Amino acid sequence: MSDAVKVLIINEPADLGAAFRATLEHAPALRTVGEEELDESGTPCVVLAFAPEFGPADLAALRERAPEARILVAFQAAEAAELGRFAGAGADAFVARCAPPQDICATILALARGLPLNEGDAEAVAPEAVAAESLGLTPREAEVLRFLSAGFSNKEVARRLTVSVRTVETHRLNLRRKTKTGRLKDLVQLARQIGLAPVLEGEARPLRRANHEAHRAVPH
């Protein structure tokens, strides 16, 4: 068990349920520890801190004390500005408190091993999808956010998703309303904070579309 990832839980809510603790305790690759083991070197340590009881100031102090630790913040709901404050204080990733215990454990392992947060079982819900849902974003809005964070215009997004420009504008208005910001810079930062990888210029198709849909003719 010496090579198991150490997990320090801060402000675990009483209403989280026994399933989370049981899943964590029975994962061979994880080992829960007390705060006194945070300063020990060797095995990677991931701190799972629950907001809002654990705030950005607490995170900054923890980051200063344990610069090598990876910090995962679990939240019930958060706006873009709040996520930005946590990210500025040193948060490595975010996860929804309502996420399945298996997904939270997978995110902890990914952080400790330096793996992409969306890597893992194809049947599992990706952590970034959980975070987007917790912010109130629909799958399509999260998809549009990926394109916008890569610098695509509304017209380019519409072409890639084979929808009208007006539909993209509607999704963008919804993003503005739900994230409390309309600035592209803030949307880019938000996409990064919740783990949404930007669409690359050479990417053949949008998310969740079958391969044959990528070759569908788009009217000009």
N, C-alpha and C positions, 0 to 999 in steps of 0.2 A: 504493500500500500504506500511505500515511500515515494513512488513516482506518481501518485494520484494528484490531481489538481486540487489545491486547497481552495475552499470556498468560505469566505467570511460573510455572514448575513447581518446586515445592519437594519434595525427598525422593521423586523418582520411583523406584518400586521396579524392581529389575532384572528381575523376573519379570513385569512388566506386559505385555510383548509388543511386537513391532514394529508391529502394526496400529494401536495407539493413537497412537504418535508419527507414523506415516505419515499417518493421518487428520487429525491436528492440523496437521501441516506443510503439507498440501495443501489446507487450507480457506482460500479466498481472504479470508474475513472475519476470520481469526485470524492472529496473528503472535507466535511465541514470542520471548521476550526474556530477557535476563540480569537479575540483581538490580540492576545499576547503573542500569537504566532504570526501576526502580520509582518513583523519586522525580520523574521527569519529568512535567510537567503536559501537558494536552491530551487525547491519546487515552485512552479508558478502559482500565484495567488490571484483569484478573481474575487472582487468585492461586489456583492449583490446588495445594493442599497435601495430602500423603498422611499419614494417621494409621495407626498410633500413633507413628511416628517423629517426626511433627510433633504436639506436644501443645498443650493449652490455654494453657500459659504462653508457648510460642512464638507462638501466635496472638495473644495479648494484646500481646506486644512488637511484632509485625508491624502490628497495628491501630494502635498508638500511632505507629509510624513512618510508615505510609501510611494515614491515615484515609479517603482517598477511594477506595482500592482495594476491590474486591469480593472476598471470600474464600470460596472453595468448598472444602470439606473432603471428601476421598475416604476412605472407611473400608471395612474388610473386614467388620467386625461391631461393633456398639456397642449398649450398653444405654441406656435413657432417661436415666439419671443422667449418663453420659458425654457424650451429645449435649447435655444441659443445660449442662455445663461449657464445651463448645465454643461454644454459643450465647451464654453469658454472657461469654465472652472476645471475642466479636465476629464469629463466623462468620455469613455471609450465607445459606449454603445447604449442603446435604449431598448427596453422590452416592455410590453404591456403586462400589468399585474394579472390580467385575466387570461393571459396566454396559457396553453396547456403546459403542465409541469415538464413534459418531455421536451418541449420547444425551448423552455428556459434553460434546461440542462444542456441542450445542444448548443445554445448560444454561449453558455459559460465555457464549454469545451472549445468552441471555435475561437473565442477570445484568447484563451490560454495558449492555444496552439498556433495562433496567428493565421487562422484560416478565414476565408470569406464568410460572412455571417449568413449568407444564403446557401452555403454548401451543406449537403447532407442528404438525408432520405428524400426522394422525390415525392413521397406521399405526405411528408410533413409540411405544415404551413410555415413558410419562410418567416423569420423574425421581422424582416422589414414589412411584410404584408400585415403582420399583426400590429406593428406600430402604426402603419398607415390607417388601418381600420380603427384603431383606438383614437386617432385624431379625427375620425369621422369621415375619412376619405373613402370613396368607393374604389373598387379595383380599376375602373376606367379613369377616374381622377388621378389615381396614383400613377397610372400609365402615362397620362398626359404630363404629369409632373416630371417623369423621367425624361421625356422629350424636351420639355422647357428647360430643364436643368442642363441639357446638352447644348442649348443655344438655338434650337429649332424655332422658326417662326410659326405663328398660328397656321399659315397656309401650308407650311411643310409638314406640320403635325397632322393636319387634315388629310394630306396626300398619303402619308405613311399609314394612317389608321383607316383610310378609305371612308372618311366621314366628311361632313360639310365644315367649312370654316366657322359657320355660325355655331355648330355643335361644339367645336373646340373653344370658341369664345365663351360659351355657356359653362363649360367645364372650368375654364380659367376664372370666371366670375365666382363659381362655387369654391374654388381653391382660395380665392381672395377672402371670401366670407368665412370659411372654416379656419383658415390659418391667421386671420386678422392682419394680413399683409398682402399688398398687391405688387410689391417690388420684386423684380426678377431675382435680384441678388439674395433676398430673403428666401425665395422659393428654392434657389439653388442650394443654399445652406441647409434648408429643411430637408431636401432630398438626401443630402449627404448624411445628415444627422440620424435619419431613420433607416439608412442603409439602402436607399434606392440607387442602384447603379445607373449613371446616365447612359442614354442610347448612343452608341458609337456610330459614326458616319457610315461605316461599312456594314452595320448590322442589317441582316437580310430581312428581318420581319419583326413586327411588334410582339410584345409579350402575349402569350396564350393564344396565338393565332396559328392555325395549321399551316404547314409548308405550302400547300397549294394556294392558300389565300394570298401569299406574298406575290404571286404572279398574276393576280387578278388585274385585269385592265382597269386603269383609272381614267375616267373621262377628263378631258382638258376644258 
